[in-house]
Structure formats: structure tokens, C-alpha cells
Amino acid sequence: MRRNVGIFLVAALLTGGCAADMKAKDGSGKASVRSASKPAIAAATHEPPGIPAGWSDGYVYANGIRIHYYHAVPAPGKPVIVMCHGVTDNGLCWTTLAWKLQDSYDIYMLDARGHGLSDPNTASDDRDTMVKDVVGAVHALQLDRPILMGHSMGAATVMRVGAEYPDLASAIIMLDPGLPGVGGPGGRGGRGGAPATAPGAPSGGPAVANGGRGAARGGSTAAAAPGRFSLTMFGTPEALVAQNNHSYADLVAIAHRDNPKWDMVDCEYWALSKKQYHGTYTQQSRQAVSGTMGTGNALAEITVPALILKADAPPATRKANEEAAKVMKHGRLVTIDGAAHNLHHDQLARTVEVLKEFLPTVK
């Protein structure tokens, strides 16, 4: 089921201040890299980076489409984590977090339908489609009760999987999901857990005029402040495709400028994901994505251990988040101080610390 598929040339490498040597592509077509420090990755260049050294990627057929995934350095016999990204991102947007966990966990990172290298949305998609995609991918990969982790849209997706397919996962981890009844910065939840802003707002990146908090928020192409990147998920097909034509180098520079807490690797893969994003070209696909995030009472219906990590927020919103999380049967909520929506990028060390406290408790 797995296929090692190279996606891009790796350009000149510079990691952690130490030069990393680049070797010729191997037979799989992937660039092979080595580094004396952490896994090698391309410095900011005019070309997107390839996948990290020791990782592989492939496809499975699930729920009627081809779903693409990345597999971190294999860890046979270790607990499996399946990671689900947010709107407009791709599986590689988990890279810096996966590096911190891959020694102890066997990690798979999915490209959601319409994102990355997975197939685009279809005319028959509905609010259950992306939930069924994750379930189908887990079965196709023959993974036994993996830990499901999601961010933003991916957090809502795994929340629903945990509620609707109670025997599939051993634990559910949600990074900054919308919570029922909680709106405003740090809450993001509207009715039924959908975002308080436009449904399906992009999961992260440079701020725009109608958003703030270091993440591209609203669902329209509202005029951005000078020098800012305006990212939309909902728009005409022409507008969505035009976003794919932004220069990769410009996207990296914008991400780095507007998100100074992010590792450069986060900026690079964020930029790549924006160029790969298919877009929601029809009303059906728009409803499918926004419907996925309508979580209803899912949080209360999760029966396995659960963890919510929330972005920093004012005291009133923190209190509302904590109240909303009380419905969990076996869960807890942790607020990540100093983090915006992309909390695993903004505060990676603290995110890893909280995860390493929780993960060993999962049976």
C-alpha cells in the first residue's frame, strides 16, 4: 500500500546553523539528505523542500478517493499516531512536532481530501465525508486503534471520529478545536462547535486584515492590509486557483515575517501547502468542509482518553473553554500560553511537554 514518491527537489540545506550535505536522488526519486543535528530540511529557497530524511509517503484508496499520507521514520512496535491537519494545510505541516515524537511513536500524517497530494473534493461530498476519509485511511493502512491527533479542522474531524466510531482510536488529541458555545479569540467555537468566524477559515499563516492572531481567518477575499497576504478558502474557482500561483519564495518570506515564533521549516511547509491546496470550487465541497466542523455534542460522546490544547485567550474565554471541556468523560483541557491558533508552531516546546505528559497514559 505504501509507495515512496518524491515530490520536489531539495535545495541547498542549512539546518540549526550546521551545513547539511545533499546527496543525489535515490531510486525512489526522493532527495536523500543527512545532517549532524536534526533531520535535514531545505533552507528558505525558491524551491519547496522534499520530505524529511528517513520519511516516506504513499497513497491509499479510502472512501472513494486516493488519500495521500506521509510516514515518519518507522517505529515498529511503538504506538501509532495519525495526524490530521487544518484547512489549507497539508500533512507536512506536522513536521516539527513529528520530529519531536517520532522516536517513541509510529507517525502517519494524512493529506486531507482537497489538500496536499490527495484527490480533490467531489460533487457527492457532505458533512460526513472527511470523517469517513480518516476512518477509511486508518482501515486501509491496517492500523490498530491508533491515537488520532488533529489541528483546527483536523481537530474537529478526529473529535467526530472519536464520538461516531468509538472503537477506532485509543485516544483523541485536539489542537485548538472550536468548542460549542465559545466564540471570540481563543474560543473559535460557534453553534455546534463550528468556527465563530466564517466556516472553514484557513487554519493558519500570516495575518490578514479581517483576522489577526497570526492566522489567516475570514472566509472571503477581503482587502488585506498593505504587505499582507490575503488567504481564502471560499471564493470563485479563479480566485482559489490564483492563490496557488503565489511565489513559493514570497509565501515563505511572508510566513516567516508574520509568524516570528515559527521554525523556518514550519514556514516552508506552510507555503508548500498553500500552493497545493485544491480549493472548494462548489457549494457541495464548501458545505462538506464547514459541515465537518459542526461537531454538535461529539465532545461529550468520546469514550477514550482525550486531550484538548487551546490557544492563549483572555480570562473570560479561557473560562468558557474550560466549561465547554467539562463534558468530556475522560479528558482534560490545557491552554498553551503565548500561542495563537497554530499553537504547535508558536509554542512547540510547551506543546511537546503537554503531549508527553498525556501520551504515556494511553493504553
C-alpha positions in Angstrom: 0.0 0.0 0.0 2.9 2.3 0.5 4.7 4.0 -2.3 7.8 6.1 -1.8 7.1 9.1 -4.0 9.4 12.0 -4.2 7.7 15.4 -4.6 10.2 18.1 -5.0 14.0 18.7 -5.4 15.7 19.6 -2.1 17.6 22.8 -2.5 20.7 24.0 -0.5 20.4 22.8 3.1 21.2 24.7 6.2 19.8 23.3 9.5 20.4 24.6 13.0 23.4 26.6 11.9 25.2 23.5 10.5 25.5 22.7 6.9 23.9 19.5 5.8 25.3 17.6 2.8 22.9 16.7 0.0 23.3 13.5 -2.0 21.9 12.6 -5.3 18.3 11.3 -5.6 17.9 7.6 -4.9 15.9 5.2 -6.9 12.6 6.3 -5.4 13.0 9.7 -6.8 13.3 11.3 -3.3 16.2 13.5 -2.4 18.3 11.9 0.3 19.8 14.2 2.9 21.9 13.8 6.1 22.6 16.2 8.9 24.7 16.0 12.1 22.0 17.7 14.1 18.3 17.3 13.4 16.6 15.8 10.3 17.7 17.9 7.3 15.4 20.2 5.6 15.8 22.9 2.9 16.6 26.4 3.9 14.4 29.2 2.5 14.9 28.9 -1.2 13.0 29.4 -4.4 12.1 25.6 -4.5 9.9 23.8 -2.0 11.7 21.2 0.2 11.3 17.5 -0.2 10.1 15.3 2.6 12.5 14.9 5.6 15.2 12.3 5.6 14.1 8.9 6.7 10.4 9.6 5.9 8.3 8.1 3.2 5.0 8.8 1.6 2.3 6.9 -0.3 -1.4 6.6 -1.2 -4.3 4.5 0.0 -7.7 4.2 -1.6 -10.3 5.1 1.0 -13.9 6.4 0.9 -13.9 6.6 -2.9 -10.7 8.7 -3.4 -7.0 8.4 -3.3 -5.7 9.7 0.0 -2.0 10.7 0.3 0.0 10.3 3.5 3.4 10.8 5.0 5.1 8.3 7.3 7.8 9.5 9.7 10.8 7.4 10.5 9.3 3.9 11.1 9.0 2.9 14.7 7.8 -0.8 14.6 6.1 -1.9 17.7 5.6 1.6 19.0 2.1 3.2 19.5 0.8 4.7 16.2 -0.3 8.3 15.9 -2.4 9.5 12.9 -2.2 13.3 12.4 -4.9 15.3 10.6 -4.1 18.9 9.6 -6.2 22.0 9.4 -7.8 23.8 6.4 -5.4 24.7 3.6 -2.5 22.9 5.3 -1.0 19.5 4.4 0.4 16.6 6.2 3.9 18.1 6.2 2.7 21.0 8.4 3.1 18.5 11.3 6.8 18.0 10.6 8.5 19.9 13.5 6.1 18.2 16.0 6.5 14.8 14.4 10.3 15.1 14.7 9.9 15.5 18.5 7.7 12.4 18.8 9.0 10.0 16.1 11.5 8.2 18.3 8.7 6.9 20.5 5.7 6.7 18.1 5.0 5.5 14.6 3.5 8.5 13.0 1.4 8.9 9.9 0.3 12.3 8.6 -2.6 12.4 6.2 -3.3 14.9 3.4 -7.0 15.7 3.8 -9.3 15.5 0.8 -8.7 18.6 -1.4 -5.4 19.3 0.3 -1.8 18.4 -0.4 -1.4 15.4 -2.8 -4.8 13.8 -2.0 -7.6 13.8 -4.5 -9.9 16.9 -4.7 -13.4 17.1 -3.3 -16.3 15.5 -5.3 -19.8 16.6 -6.1 -21.2 14.0 -3.7 -19.3 15.2 -0.6 -21.3 16.0 2.6 -20.6 16.8 6.2 -19.6 13.2 7.0 -17.2 12.8 4.1 -14.0 13.9 5.7 -14.8 11.9 8.9 -15.2 8.8 6.7 -11.9 9.6 4.9 -10.0 9.3 8.2 -11.8 6.1 9.2 -11.2 4.7 5.7 -7.5 5.6 5.7 -6.9 4.0 9.2 -8.5 0.8 7.9 -6.6 0.9 4.6 -3.3 1.4 6.4 -4.3 -1.5 8.7 -3.7 0.5 11.8 -5.0 -1.0 15.1 -6.5 1.6 17.4 -4.1 4.5 16.7 -4.0 7.7 18.6 -5.8 10.3 16.5 -4.4 13.9 16.6 -5.9 16.8 14.7 -5.5 20.6 14.4 -8.3 23.0 13.7 -10.5 21.3 11.0 -8.5 18.2 11.7 -9.3 18.5 15.4 -13.0 18.7 14.7 -12.6 15.7 12.4 -10.9 13.5 15.0 -13.4 14.7 17.6 -16.2 13.4 15.5 -14.4 10.2 14.7 -13.9 9.6 18.4 -17.6 10.1 19.0 -19.0 8.3 16.0 -16.5 5.4 15.7 -15.8 4.7 19.4 -13.7 1.6 18.7 -11.4 3.0 16.1 -8.9 5.0 18.2 -7.2 4.6 21.6 -7.1 8.3 22.3 -8.2 11.6 20.7 -6.0 14.7 20.8 -7.4 18.0 19.6 -5.2 21.1 18.9 -7.3 24.3 19.1 -10.7 23.0 18.0 -13.8 25.1 18.1 -15.7 24.4 21.2 -19.5 24.5 21.4 -20.8 27.9 22.6 -17.4 29.5 22.8 -16.6 32.4 20.4 -14.0 35.1 20.0 -10.2 34.9 20.1 -9.1 31.7 21.7 -12.5 30.2 21.6 -13.4 30.0 17.8 -16.5 27.9 18.6 -19.9 28.8 17.4 -23.1 26.8 17.3 -22.4 23.1 17.3 -18.6 23.7 17.5 -18.2 25.4 14.1 -15.9 28.3 14.0 -17.4 31.6 15.1 -15.8 33.2 12.0 -16.7 32.0 8.5 -16.8 28.2 8.5 -13.7 26.6 7.1 -11.4 29.6 7.7 -7.8 28.7 6.9 -6.1 27.0 9.7 -3.1 29.3 9.9 -0.4 31.5 8.5 0.1 35.2 8.0 -2.4 37.6 9.5 -4.9 39.4 7.2 -7.0 42.4 7.7 -10.1 40.5 8.7 -8.4 38.1 11.0 -5.4 38.8 13.3 -3.8 36.5 15.8 -1.1 35.4 13.4 -3.5 33.3 11.4 -5.4 33.9 8.2 -9.0 33.9 9.4 -12.1 35.0 7.4 -13.8 33.2 4.6 -13.6 35.9 1.9 -11.0 37.8 -0.1 -11.4 40.9 1.9 -8.8 43.5 1.1 -5.7 42.8 3.2 -3.5 45.5 4.8 -0.6 46.6 2.7 2.1 43.9 2.5 -0.2 41.3 4.0 -1.2 38.0 2.3 -5.0 37.5 1.9 -5.8 33.8 2.0 -9.3 32.5 1.4 -10.9 29.1 1.4 -14.2 30.1 -0.1 -14.2 32.0 -3.3 -14.6 31.7 -7.0 -12.6 28.9 -8.7 -10.5 31.5 -10.4 -9.6 33.3 -7.1 -8.7 30.0 -5.4 -6.5 28.9 -8.3 -4.9 32.3 -8.3 -3.7 31.7 -4.7 -1.8 28.6 -6.0 0.2 30.9 -8.2 1.7 33.0 -5.5 5.5 32.6 -5.5 6.7 29.9 -3.1 9.6 32.2 -2.0 7.2 35.0 -1.3 4.9 32.8 0.8 7.9 31.6 2.9 9.0 35.1 3.4 5.5 36.3 4.4 5.0 33.3 6.8 8.4 34.0 8.4 7.7 37.7 8.8 4.3 37.4 10.2 5.0 34.4 12.4 8.3 35.1 14.1 7.8 32.2 16.6 7.7 29.6 13.8 10.6 27.4 12.9 11.6 28.1 9.3 10.6 24.5 8.5 7.0 25.4 9.5 7.1 28.4 7.2 8.4 26.3 4.3 5.8 23.6 4.5 3.0 26.1 5.2 4.0 27.8 1.9 4.0 24.5 0.1 0.6 23.6 1.4 -0.9 26.8 0.1 0.4 26.1 -3.4 -1.0 22.5 -3.2 -4.5 23.4 -1.9 -7.1 22.4 -4.4 -9.8 24.8 -3.2 -13.6 24.3 -2.6 -14.9 25.0 -6.0 -18.5 24.1 -5.5 -21.2 24.7 -2.9 -21.2 21.0 -2.1 -17.5 21.0 -1.3 -17.8 24.1 0.8 -20.6 22.6 2.8 -18.6 19.4 3.3 -15.7 21.2 4.9 -17.8 23.5 7.0 -20.1 20.7 7.9 -17.2 18.6 9.1 -16.5 21.2 11.8 -20.1 21.2 13.0 -19.2 18.9 15.9 -22.5 19.1 17.9 -22.3 17.0 21.0 -19.3 15.0 19.8 -17.0 16.1 22.7 -19.4 14.6 25.3 -19.6 11.3 23.3 -15.9 10.5 23.2 -15.3 7.5 25.4 -11.5 7.1 25.1 -8.9 9.4 26.8 -9.0 12.8 25.2 -6.9 15.9 25.3 -7.6 19.5 24.1 -4.9 22.0 23.7 -6.2 25.5 23.3 -4.6 28.7 22.1 -3.9 31.6 24.6 -7.0 33.6 25.3 -8.5 36.3 27.6 -9.7 35.1 31.0 -13.3 35.0 30.1 -12.7 32.9 27.0 -10.4 30.5 29.0 -13.2 30.0 31.5 -15.7 29.3 28.7 -13.3 26.8 27.1 -12.9 25.0 30.4 -16.6 24.9 31.0 -17.2 23.5 27.5 -14.5 20.8 28.1 -16.2 19.6 31.2 -18.5 17.4 29.1 -15.6 15.1 28.3 -15.8 11.7 30.1 -12.1 11.1 30.2 -10.4 14.3 29.1 -8.7 17.4 30.1 -8.0 20.8 28.5 -4.7 22.7 28.6 -4.2 26.3 27.5 -0.9 26.9 25.8 0.2 30.4 27.0 1.6 32.7 24.3 0.3 30.6 21.4 -2.1 31.6 18.7 -4.2 29.1 16.6 -1.1 27.3 15.3 -0.1 26.5 18.8 2.2 23.7 17.8 4.2 26.1 15.7 4.0 29.1 18.1 4.9 27.1 21.3 6.4 23.8 20.1 8.3 23.0 23.3 5.3 23.5 25.5 3.1 21.6 23.1 5.5 18.7 23.2 5.7 18.9 27.0 1.9 18.6 27.4 1.7 15.7 24.8 4.5 13.8 26.6 2.6 14.0 29.8 -0.6 12.7 28.2 0.6 10.1 25.7 2.1 7.6 28.2 -1.3 7.4 29.9 -2.9 6.0 26.8 -3.4 2.2 26.9 
